Amino acid sequence: MRKLTDTEIQTIKDRLDRCLIAYAEIYDELLDHYISALEQTPEEEFDCKKEALDDEFSWSIIKQMEKDLQKVAWRELMNTAKSSFKVWSLGWKKIGILILTAVILIQIFYFAGEESFYIVVMMFFVILMGSSIYYNRKKYGFTLSLSPGKHQPKHVLAATFFGSQGLIFGIIHLSAQLLPMLLLNTPYEHLTPFLLLSLGMIILAYSWLVFTTINLKTFKLIKS
C-alpha cells in the first residue's frame, strides 16, 4: 500500500467537487473510499482505477445515495422530535432562557394584542433560525452563494432540520390566518387569542428543543 500524493488527492477532490454533492457525509465517505482503493493501486494505474471508481459512483448513483441519506435523516429527525419534550435535558441555563422568553412573549401578548404578538413570534422564529444558520454556516456547510464554485456539502441532519422548520413555519402561519376566520361568530371565538399564544410558544420551544438535541451522526452508505 502506498500513500497518495497531494496532486492525486486533489484530483479526487476535483472530481467530487464537480459532482456538487449535497451532503458532507457522502462527500467524506466517497473521498475516504477513493483514497483507500487508490492507495492499493500502483501509481501507473492511478488514472485507470480512478476512472473505474468514477463510473462506479456516477452522478446518478450519487443522487440516489443522497435520496437514501435523506430518508435516514428524516427518520432520525422524527425520533429526535419524539423525545424533544424532555425539557429538563437542556440544563437550567437553557430552561431559564425558555422561561424568560415565554414571560416576555406573554407580556407582549397581554399589552400589544394578538396581532402584534403573532408578528413578534414570527420575528423571533426567523431570527432564531437565521442566526443559527449564520453562526453555524461553516460547521454545517451553509452558504448564501448560488455559484457552483462556492458549493459546500451540508450535514444532512442540519439541512433536514432547517428544511422541516420552513414547513412548520408555513403550517403555523396558515393556522394563524385560518383559525380566527373559522372561529369567528362561534361559541369558541374567545379562544382565538389563546390558540395564537399557544401556537407561538409551541413553535419556538419545539424549534429550539429539537435543534439543541439533534445528533449530527454519520451514516454509512457505501458497503465495504
GROMACS elastic network, one bead per residue, 0.5 to 0.9 nm:
[ bonds ]
;  ai    aj funct       b0    kb
    1    38     6  0.89614   500
    1    39     6  0.55666   500
    1    41     6  0.75659   500
    1    42     6  0.85005   500
    2    38     6  0.86382   500
    2    39     6  0.51918   500
    2    40     6  0.65870   500
    2    41     6  0.79055   500
    2    42     6  0.78806   500
    2    43     6  0.85718   500
    3    35     6  0.88776   500
    3    38     6  0.89544   500
    3    39     6  0.58826   500
    3    40     6  0.88881   500
    4     7     6  0.80678   500
    4     8     6  0.60189   500
    4     9     6  0.64601   500
    4    35     6  0.74574   500
    4    38     6  0.76333   500
    4    39     6  0.61470   500
    4    43     6  0.85124   500
    5     8     6  0.51921   500
    5     9     6  0.63348   500
    5    10     6  0.86116   500
    6     9     6  0.51533   500
    6    10     6  0.60928   500
    6    11     6  0.85789   500
    7    10     6  0.50738   500
    7    11     6  0.61702   500
    7    12     6  0.87947   500
    8    12     6  0.64647   500
    8    13     6  0.87761   500
    8    46     6  0.83467   500
    9    12     6  0.51456   500
    9    13     6  0.63078   500
    9    14     6  0.86497   500
    9    31     6  0.87269   500
    9    35     6  0.73793   500
   10    14     6  0.59902   500
   10    15     6  0.86249   500
   11    14     6  0.51126   500
   11    15     6  0.64622   500
   11    16     6  0.88552   500
   12    15     6  0.53034   500
   12    16     6  0.64110   500
   12    17     6  0.86613   500
   12    31     6  0.72104   500
   12    34     6  0.73019   500
   12    35     6  0.80925   500
   12    50     6  0.79517   500
   13    16     6  0.50538   500
   13    17     6  0.59438   500
   13    18     6  0.85496   500
   13    31     6  0.71782   500
   14    17     6  0.50686   500
   14    18     6  0.62710   500
   14    19     6  0.89036   500
   15    18     6  0.52191   500
   15    19     6  0.66996   500
   15    54     6  0.81916   500
   16    19     6  0.52276   500
   16    20     6  0.70751   500
   16    21     6  0.70877   500
   16    27     6  0.70943   500
   16    30     6  0.80672   500
   16    31     6  0.77264   500
   17    20     6  0.54594   500
   17    21     6  0.70221   500
   17    27     6  0.86764   500
   17   148     6  0.88917   500
   17   149     6  0.85329   500
   17   151     6  0.81125   500
   17   152     6  0.85700   500
   18    21     6  0.81163   500
   18   148     6  0.83756   500
   18   149     6  0.89186   500
   19    22     6  0.88836   500
   19    58     6  0.86953   500
   19    59     6  0.64713   500
   19    62     6  0.81898   500
   20   148     6  0.73225   500
   20   151     6  0.67557   500
   20   152     6  0.78251   500
   20   153     6  0.75698   500
   21    24     6  0.76480   500
   21    26     6  0.73121   500
   21    27     6  0.63591   500
   21    62     6  0.74487   500
   21    63     6  0.80164   500
   21    66     6  0.81230   500
   21   151     6  0.86167   500
   21   152     6  0.79551   500
   21   153     6  0.58696   500
   21   154     6  0.87395   500
   22    26     6  0.79559   500
   22    27     6  0.80945   500
   22    63     6  0.86207   500
   22    66     6  0.71012   500
   22   151     6  0.86544   500
   22   152     6  0.74840   500
   22   154     6  0.60948   500
   22   155     6  0.85111   500
   22   156     6  0.82019   500
   23    26     6  0.56092   500
   23    27     6  0.64303   500
   23    28     6  0.88048   500
   23    66     6  0.71951   500
   23    69     6  0.86542   500
   23   141     6  0.87149   500
   23   152     6  0.81906   500
   23   155     6  0.54855   500
   23   156     6  0.55865   500
   23   159     6  0.85882   500
   24    28     6  0.59452   500
   24    29     6  0.83473   500
   24   140     6  0.84169   500
   24   141     6  0.78738   500
   24   152     6  0.79105   500
   24   154     6  0.50979   500
   24   155     6  0.52570   500
   24   156     6  0.72550   500
   25    28     6  0.53765   500
   25    29     6  0.61041   500
   25    30     6  0.85852   500
   25    69     6  0.88168   500
   25   153     6  0.81437   500
   25   154     6  0.80424   500
   25   155     6  0.65317   500
   25   156     6  0.72348   500
   25   217     6  0.88831   500
   25   218     6  0.60046   500
   25   219     6  0.68429   500
   25   220     6  0.80830   500
   26    29     6  0.50886   500
   26    30     6  0.59826   500
   26    31     6  0.84142   500
   26    62     6  0.81473   500
   26    65     6  0.75896   500
   26    66     6  0.74631   500
   26    69     6  0.84115   500
   26   153     6  0.84660   500
   26   219     6  0.84010   500
   26   220     6  0.82572   500
   26   221     6  0.77073   500
   26   222     6  0.88549   500
   27    30     6  0.52844   500
   27    31     6  0.60886   500
   27    32     6  0.86101   500
   27   153     6  0.70552   500
   28    31     6  0.51022   500
   28    32     6  0.61424   500
   28    33     6  0.85295   500
   29    32     6  0.51558   500
   29    33     6  0.60649   500
   29    34     6  0.86058   500
   29   220     6  0.75122   500
   29   221     6  0.80811   500
   29   222     6  0.74884   500
   30    34     6  0.60238   500
   30    35     6  0.85044   500
   30    57     6  0.84948   500
   30   222     6  0.79661   500
   31    34     6  0.51940   500
   31    35     6  0.61737   500
   31    36     6  0.85498   500
   32    35     6  0.52037   500
   32    36     6  0.60182   500
   32    37     6  0.85394   500
   33    36     6  0.52230   500
   33    37     6  0.61423   500
   33    38     6  0.85261   500
   33   222     6  0.81802   500
   33   224     6  0.86364   500
   34    37     6  0.52808   500
   34    38     6  0.59986   500
   34    39     6  0.84335   500
   34    50     6  0.76256   500
   34    53     6  0.71884   500
   35    38     6  0.51784   500
   35    39     6  0.58945   500
   35    40     6  0.87781   500
   36    39     6  0.53806   500
   36    40     6  0.69702   500
   37    40     6  0.56510   500
   37    41     6  0.69687   500
   37    49     6  0.83470   500
   37    50     6  0.88575   500
   37    53     6  0.87301   500
   38    42     6  0.79625   500
   38    43     6  0.85958   500
   38    45     6  0.88672   500
   38    46     6  0.65763   500
   38    49     6  0.69608   500
   38    50     6  0.72458   500
   39    42     6  0.77388   500
   39    43     6  0.86884   500
   39    46     6  0.89085   500
   41    44     6  0.82442   500
   41    45     6  0.63170   500
   41    46     6  0.63460   500
   41    49     6  0.73866   500
   42    45     6  0.54071   500
   42    46     6  0.65219   500
   43    46     6  0.52061   500
   43    47     6  0.84493   500
   44    47     6  0.75391   500
   44    48     6  0.85623   500
   45    48     6  0.54130   500
   45    49     6  0.61617   500
   45    50     6  0.85193   500
   46    49     6  0.53340   500
   46    50     6  0.60132   500
   46    51     6  0.86081   500
   47    50     6  0.51094   500
   47    51     6  0.61624   500
   47    52     6  0.86649   500
   48    51     6  0.52563   500
   48    52     6  0.63985   500
   48    53     6  0.88372   500
   49    52     6  0.50340   500
   49    53     6  0.63085   500
   49    54     6  0.86257   500
   50    53     6  0.50017   500
   50    54     6  0.61060   500
   50    55     6  0.86393   500
   51    55     6  0.62556   500
   51    56     6  0.85744   500
   52    55     6  0.51242   500
   52    56     6  0.61798   500
   52    57     6  0.86552   500
   53    57     6  0.60487   500
   53    58     6  0.83041   500
   54    57     6  0.51947   500
   54    58     6  0.57563   500
   54    59     6  0.87447   500
   55    58     6  0.51109   500
   55    59     6  0.87578   500
   56    61     6  0.78066   500
   57    60     6  0.78767   500
   57    61     6  0.55452   500
   57    62     6  0.61509   500
   58    61     6  0.52106   500
   58    62     6  0.62644   500
   58    63     6  0.87178   500
   59    62     6  0.51624   500
   59    63     6  0.62453   500
   59    64     6  0.87164   500
   60    63     6  0.51186   500
   60    64     6  0.62759   500
   60    65     6  0.86720   500
   61    64     6  0.51016   500
   61    65     6  0.62493   500
   61    66     6  0.87236   500
   62    66     6  0.62853   500
   62    67     6  0.87828   500
   63    67     6  0.63830   500
   63    68     6  0.87461   500
   64    67     6  0.50477   500
   64    68     6  0.62307   500
   64    69     6  0.85528   500
   65    68     6  0.50764   500
   65    69     6  0.60913   500
   65    70     6  0.85754   500
   65   221     6  0.69819   500
   65   222     6  0.87732   500
   66    69     6  0.50496   500
   66    70     6  0.61357   500
   66    71     6  0.87782   500
   66   156     6  0.89464   500
   67    70     6  0.50615   500
   67    71     6  0.64453   500
   67    72     6  0.88668   500
   68    71     6  0.52813   500
   68    72     6  0.65172   500
   68    73     6  0.87307   500
   68   221     6  0.81551   500
   69    72     6  0.51311   500
   69    73     6  0.60728   500
   69    74     6  0.86517   500
   69   156     6  0.74474   500
   69   219     6  0.73647   500
   69   220     6  0.88592   500
   69   221     6  0.76626   500
   70    74     6  0.61495   500
   70    75     6  0.86752   500
   70   156     6  0.69341   500
   70   157     6  0.82885   500
   70   160     6  0.74599   500
   71    74     6  0.52459   500
   71    75     6  0.64186   500
   71    76     6  0.87259   500
   72    75     6  0.52157   500
   72    76     6  0.62562   500
   72    77     6  0.86689   500
   72   219     6  0.81080   500
   73    77     6  0.60553   500
   73    78     6  0.85779   500
   73   156     6  0.65420   500
   73   157     6  0.55889   500
   73   160     6  0.68164   500
   73   161     6  0.89263   500
   73   219     6  0.87531   500
   74    78     6  0.61144   500
   74    79     6  0.85651   500
   74   157     6  0.78176   500
   74   160     6  0.68194   500
   74   161     6  0.84734   500
   75    78     6  0.51604   500
   75    79     6  0.62264   500
   75    80     6  0.86110   500
   76    79     6  0.51142   500
   76    80     6  0.61754   500
   76    81     6  0.85761   500
   76   157     6  0.79744   500
   76   214     6  0.85981   500
   76   215     6  0.83794   500
   77    80     6  0.50010   500
   77    81     6  0.60295   500
   77    82     6  0.86383   500
   77   157     6  0.71562   500
   77   160     6  0.77079   500
   77   161     6  0.70461   500
   77   210     6  0.81804   500
   77   214     6  0.72723   500
   77   215     6  0.86960   500
   78    82     6  0.62068   500
   78    83     6  0.88735   500
   79    82     6  0.52369   500
   79    83     6  0.67904   500
   79    84     6  0.88754   500
   80    83     6  0.54144   500
   80    84     6  0.62068   500
   80   210     6  0.66251   500
   80   213     6  0.71821   500
   80   214     6  0.63029   500
   80   215     6  0.80810   500
   81    85     6  0.78643   500
   81   206     6  0.81029   500
   81   209     6  0.82876   500
   81   210     6  0.58542   500
   81   213     6  0.88211   500
   81   214     6  0.85249   500
   82    85     6  0.71222   500
   83    86     6  0.60637   500
   83   210     6  0.85564   500
   83   213     6  0.89337   500
   84    87     6  0.69691   500
   84    89     6  0.89470   500
   84   206     6  0.71785   500
   84   209     6  0.56542   500
   84   210     6  0.56884   500
   84   213     6  0.72897   500
   85    88     6  0.86063   500
   85   206     6  0.80790   500
   85   209     6  0.76673   500
   85   210     6  0.89858   500
   86    89     6  0.57499   500
   86    90     6  0.78962   500
   86   209     6  0.84261   500
   87    90     6  0.58078   500
   87    91     6  0.80750   500
   87    95     6  0.71143   500
   87   209     6  0.73039   500
   88    91     6  0.60078   500
   88    92     6  0.75867   500
   88    95     6  0.73408   500
   89    92     6  0.87505   500
   89    95     6  0.89971   500
   89   213     6  0.85979   500
   90    93     6  0.77924   500
   90    94     6  0.58571   500
   90    95     6  0.64348   500
   90   209     6  0.77562   500
   90   212     6  0.76995   500
   90   213     6  0.80289   500
   91    94     6  0.58104   500
   91    95     6  0.62173   500
   91    96     6  0.86327   500
   92    96     6  0.58746   500
   92    97     6  0.85754   500
   93    96     6  0.51463   500
   93    97     6  0.64301   500
   93    98     6  0.88499   500
   94    98     6  0.62697   500
   94    99     6  0.86524   500
   95    98     6  0.50589   500
   95    99     6  0.62118   500
   95   100     6  0.85684   500
   96    99     6  0.50865   500
   96   100     6  0.60518   500
   96   101     6  0.84975   500
   97   100     6  0.50383   500
   97   101     6  0.60410   500
   97   102     6  0.85338   500
   98   101     6  0.50899   500
   98   102     6  0.61639   500
   98   103     6  0.86931   500
   98   204     6  0.89049   500
   98   205     6  0.72175   500
   98   208     6  0.89655   500
   99   102     6  0.50136   500
   99   103     6  0.62116   500
   99   104     6  0.86716   500
  100   103     6  0.51255   500
  100   104     6  0.62426   500
  100   105     6  0.86329   500
  101   104     6  0.51746   500
  101   105     6  0.61411   500
  101   106     6  0.85856   500
  102   105     6  0.51417   500
  102   106     6  0.60674   500
  102   107     6  0.85911   500
  102   201     6  0.69921   500
  103   106     6  0.51901   500
  103   107     6  0.62628   500
  103   108     6  0.86953   500
  104   107     6  0.52031   500
  104   108     6  0.62831   500
  104   109     6  0.86369   500
  105   109     6  0.60559   500
  105   110     6  0.85686   500
  105   117     6  0.70849   500
  105   120     6  0.80363   500
  105   121     6  0.76880   500
  105   197     6  0.84300   500
  105   200     6  0.88457   500
  105   201     6  0.82400   500
  106   110     6  0.60916   500
  106   111     6  0.86400   500
  106   117     6  0.83506   500
  106   197     6  0.76849   500
  107   110     6  0.50222   500
  107   111     6  0.60896   500
  107   112     6  0.80641   500
  108   111     6  0.53748   500
  108   112     6  0.53612   500
  108   113     6  0.71954   500
  108   114     6  0.85402   500
  108   116     6  0.76764   500
  108   117     6  0.59175   500
  108   120     6  0.83025   500
  109   112     6  0.56053   500
  109   113     6  0.51205   500
  109   114     6  0.56354   500
  109   115     6  0.84089   500
  109   116     6  0.73315   500
  109   118     6  0.82807   500
  109   193     6  0.85331   500
  109   197     6  0.73880   500
  110   113     6  0.59556   500
  110   114     6  0.79202   500
  110   117     6  0.85802   500
  112   115     6  0.78807   500
  112   116     6  0.58030   500
  112   117     6  0.67184   500
  113   116     6  0.56780   500
  113   117     6  0.61482   500
  113   118     6  0.87360   500
  113   193     6  0.83834   500
  114   118     6  0.60761   500
  114   119     6  0.86957   500
  114   192     6  0.87714   500
  114   193     6  0.58236   500
  114   194     6  0.87277   500
  114   196     6  0.71537   500
  114   197     6  0.76549   500
  115   118     6  0.51487   500
  115   119     6  0.64142   500
  115   120     6  0.87601   500
  115   193     6  0.89369   500
  115   196     6  0.89856   500
  116   119     6  0.51231   500
  116   120     6  0.62302   500
  116   121     6  0.86643   500
  117   120     6  0.51045   500
  117   121     6  0.61668   500
  117   122     6  0.86664   500
  117   196     6  0.84588   500
  117   197     6  0.77738   500
  117   200     6  0.84868   500
  118   121     6  0.51224   500
  118   122     6  0.62732   500
  118   123     6  0.86273   500
  118   176     6  0.81029   500
  118   196     6  0.70654   500
  118   197     6  0.78172   500
  118   200     6  0.70218   500
  119   122     6  0.52206   500
  119   123     6  0.62265   500
  119   124     6  0.86744   500
  120   124     6  0.61150   500
  120   125     6  0.85885   500
  121   125     6  0.61622   500
  121   126     6  0.86642   500
  121   200     6  0.58134   500
  121   201     6  0.80117   500
  121   203     6  0.88317   500
  121   204     6  0.78127   500
  122   125     6  0.50004   500
  122   126     6  0.61802   500
  122   127     6  0.85139   500
  122   169     6  0.83143   500
  122   173     6  0.84405   500
  122   200     6  0.78931   500
  123   126     6  0.51561   500
  123   127     6  0.60051   500
  123   128     6  0.84118   500
  124   127     6  0.51586   500
  124   128     6  0.59511   500
  124   129     6  0.85667   500
  124   204     6  0.77586   500
  125   128     6  0.51167   500
  125   129     6  0.61673   500
  125   130     6  0.83225   500
  125   169     6  0.82193   500
  125   203     6  0.79007   500
  125   204     6  0.63481   500
  125   207     6  0.83281   500
  126   129     6  0.52937   500
  126   130     6  0.57323   500
  126   131     6  0.82773   500
  127   130     6  0.50299   500
  127   131     6  0.57735   500
  127   132     6  0.82252   500
  128   131     6  0.54494   500
  128   132     6  0.60690   500
  128   133     6  0.86655   500
  128   204     6  0.85329   500
  128   207     6  0.86918   500
  128   208     6  0.82418   500
  129   132     6  0.51052   500
  129   133     6  0.62011   500
  129   134     6  0.85559   500
  129   162     6  0.75178   500
  129   165     6  0.81831   500
  129   207     6  0.84550   500
  130   133     6  0.52644   500
  130   134     6  0.60555   500
  130   135     6  0.86033   500
  131   135     6  0.59019   500
  131   136     6  0.82095   500
  132   135     6  0.55717   500
  132   136     6  0.60300   500
  132   137     6  0.81369   500
  133   136     6  0.52970   500
  133   137     6  0.54757   500
  133   140     6  0.80469   500
  133   142     6  0.70265   500
  133   162     6  0.83178   500
  134   137     6  0.51193   500
  134   138     6  0.84575   500
  134   142     6  0.78871   500
  134   143     6  0.86861   500
  135   138     6  0.78025   500
  135   139     6  0.86014   500
  136   139     6  0.51887   500
  136   140     6  0.59796   500
  136   141     6  0.80258   500
  136   142     6  0.78311   500
  137   140     6  0.53145   500
  137   141     6  0.53838   500
  137   143     6  0.65841   500
  138   141     6  0.50191   500
  138   142     6  0.65672   500
  138   143     6  0.82227   500
  139   142     6  0.80539   500
  139   154     6  0.85529   500
  139   155     6  0.82839   500
  140   152     6  0.89572   500
  140   153     6  0.81512   500
  140   154     6  0.53281   500
  140   155     6  0.53236   500
  140   156     6  0.86157   500
  140   158     6  0.66240   500
  140   159     6  0.79751   500
  141   151     6  0.85477   500
  141   152     6  0.53666   500
  141   153     6  0.57765   500
  141   155     6  0.68847   500
  142   151     6  0.87416   500
  142   152     6  0.69706   500
  142   153     6  0.79998   500
  142   154     6  0.63564   500
  142   155     6  0.89410   500
  142   159     6  0.85315   500
  143   146     6  0.79802   500
  143   150     6  0.77363   500
  143   151     6  0.74024   500
  143   152     6  0.72601   500
  145   148     6  0.83628   500
  145   150     6  0.65885   500
  145   151     6  0.75973   500
  146   149     6  0.85905   500
  146   150     6  0.73982   500
  146   151     6  0.73056   500
  147   150     6  0.54679   500
  147   151     6  0.65811   500
  148   151     6  0.50531   500
  148   152     6  0.87858   500
  149   152     6  0.88150   500
  153   156     6  0.87374   500
  154   157     6  0.86488   500
  154   158     6  0.74413   500
  154   159     6  0.65390   500
  155   158     6  0.54629   500
  155   159     6  0.62519   500
  155   160     6  0.86434   500
  155   216     6  0.73019   500
  155   218     6  0.88119   500
  156   159     6  0.51396   500
  156   160     6  0.59926   500
  156   161     6  0.84687   500
  156   216     6  0.78682   500
  156   218     6  0.88744   500
  157   161     6  0.58967   500
  157   162     6  0.85332   500
  157   214     6  0.77493   500
  157   215     6  0.77685   500
  157   216     6  0.58920   500
  157   217     6  0.80461   500
  158   161     6  0.51081   500
  158   162     6  0.62244   500
  158   163     6  0.84543   500
  158   211     6  0.84275   500
  158   214     6  0.83334   500
  158   216     6  0.72481   500
  159   162     6  0.53638   500
  159   163     6  0.60475   500
  159   164     6  0.85876   500
  160   163     6  0.50487   500
  160   164     6  0.61006   500
  160   165     6  0.86802   500
  161   164     6  0.51134   500
  161   165     6  0.63417   500
  161   166     6  0.89209   500
  161   207     6  0.89596   500
  161   210     6  0.82555   500
  161   211     6  0.74153   500
  161   214     6  0.85759   500
  162   165     6  0.50493   500
  162   166     6  0.65786   500
  162   167     6  0.89706   500
  162   211     6  0.88611   500
  163   166     6  0.52854   500
  163   167     6  0.67182   500
  163   168     6  0.89209   500
  164   167     6  0.50590   500
  164   168     6  0.62118   500
  164   169     6  0.85185   500
  165   169     6  0.58938   500
  165   170     6  0.84830   500
  165   203     6  0.89723   500
  165   207     6  0.71374   500
  166   169     6  0.50401   500
  166   170     6  0.62884   500
  166   171     6  0.87887   500
  167   170     6  0.51603   500
  167   171     6  0.63436   500
  167   172     6  0.87324   500
  168   171     6  0.50667   500
  168   172     6  0.60978   500
  168   173     6  0.84091   500
  168   203     6  0.77031   500
  169   172     6  0.52670   500
  169   173     6  0.60128   500
  169   174     6  0.85418   500
  169   203     6  0.78520   500
  170   173     6  0.51052   500
  170   174     6  0.60840   500
  170   175     6  0.85339   500
  171   174     6  0.51414   500
  171   175     6  0.60790   500
  171   176     6  0.85603   500
  172   175     6  0.50128   500
  172   176     6  0.60496   500
  172   177     6  0.86136   500
  172   199     6  0.68863   500
  172   200     6  0.80695   500
  172   203     6  0.77080   500
  173   176     6  0.51355   500
  173   177     6  0.63617   500
  173   178     6  0.87735   500
  174   177     6  0.51554   500
  174   178     6  0.61426   500
  174   179     6  0.84658   500
  175   178     6  0.51395   500
  175   179     6  0.56832   500
  175   180     6  0.87024   500
  175   196     6  0.87398   500
  175   199     6  0.86175   500
  176   179     6  0.57212   500
  176   180     6  0.71247   500
  176   195     6  0.84467   500
  176   196     6  0.63750   500
  176   199     6  0.79876   500
  177   180     6  0.65585   500
  177   181     6  0.73656   500
  178   181     6  0.53468   500
  178   182     6  0.61325   500
  178   183     6  0.86841   500
  179   182     6  0.50421   500
  179   183     6  0.60463   500
  179   184     6  0.83524   500
  179   192     6  0.69917   500
  179   195     6  0.83089   500
  179   196     6  0.85841   500
  180   183     6  0.53032   500
  180   184     6  0.59105   500
  180   189     6  0.74197   500
  180   192     6  0.59013   500
  180   193     6  0.85944   500
  181   184     6  0.51731   500
  181   185     6  0.87585   500
  182   185     6  0.85117   500
  182   186     6  0.82118   500
  182   189     6  0.85576   500
  183   186     6  0.54243   500
  183   187     6  0.78191   500
  183   188     6  0.59873   500
  183   190     6  0.83560   500
  183   191     6  0.81917   500
  183   192     6  0.71070   500
  184   187     6  0.85660   500
  184   188     6  0.79922   500
  184   189     6  0.54113   500
  184   190     6  0.89071   500
  184   192     6  0.87304   500
  185   188     6  0.81215   500
  185   189     6  0.63252   500
  186   189     6  0.54113   500
  186   190     6  0.86898   500
  187   190     6  0.74868   500
  187   191     6  0.89374   500
  188   191     6  0.55041   500
  188   192     6  0.75431   500
  189   192     6  0.57200   500
  189   193     6  0.87255   500
  190   193     6  0.70383   500
  190   194     6  0.81501   500
  191   194     6  0.53819   500
  191   195     6  0.61616   500
  191   196     6  0.87591   500
  192   195     6  0.51124   500
  192   196     6  0.62724   500
  192   197     6  0.86359   500
  193   196     6  0.51764   500
  193   197     6  0.61742   500
  193   198     6  0.86173   500
  194   198     6  0.60302   500
  194   199     6  0.85075   500
  195   198     6  0.50381   500
  195   199     6  0.60450   500
  195   200     6  0.85043   500
  196   199     6  0.50988   500
  196   200     6  0.61057   500
  196   201     6  0.86318   500
  197   200     6  0.52381   500
  197   201     6  0.62761   500
  197   202     6  0.86162   500
  198   201     6  0.52245   500
  198   202     6  0.60116   500
  198   203     6  0.85930   500
  199   202     6  0.51774   500
  199   203     6  0.61646   500
  199   204     6  0.86831   500
  200   203     6  0.54688   500
  200   204     6  0.64164   500
  200   205     6  0.86707   500
  201   204     6  0.53675   500
  201   205     6  0.60248   500
  201   206     6  0.83544   500
  202   205     6  0.52332   500
  202   206     6  0.57707   500
  202   207     6  0.82993   500
  203   206     6  0.52319   500
  203   207     6  0.59740   500
  203   208     6  0.85885   500
  204   207     6  0.52921   500
  204   208     6  0.63035   500
  204   209     6  0.85647   500
  205   208     6  0.53769   500
  205   209     6  0.59931   500
  205   210     6  0.85812   500
  206   209     6  0.51520   500
  206   210     6  0.60778   500
  206   211     6  0.83614   500
  207   210     6  0.55692   500
  207   211     6  0.60785   500
  207   212     6  0.86204   500
  208   211     6  0.51067   500
  208   212     6  0.60367   500
  208   213     6  0.85458   500
  209   212     6  0.53695   500
  209   213     6  0.62265   500
  209   214     6  0.85201   500
  210   213     6  0.52470   500
  210   214     6  0.57938   500
  211   214     6  0.54892   500
  211   215     6  0.89932   500
  212   215     6  0.87371   500
  214   217     6  0.89972   500
  220   223     6  0.77158   500
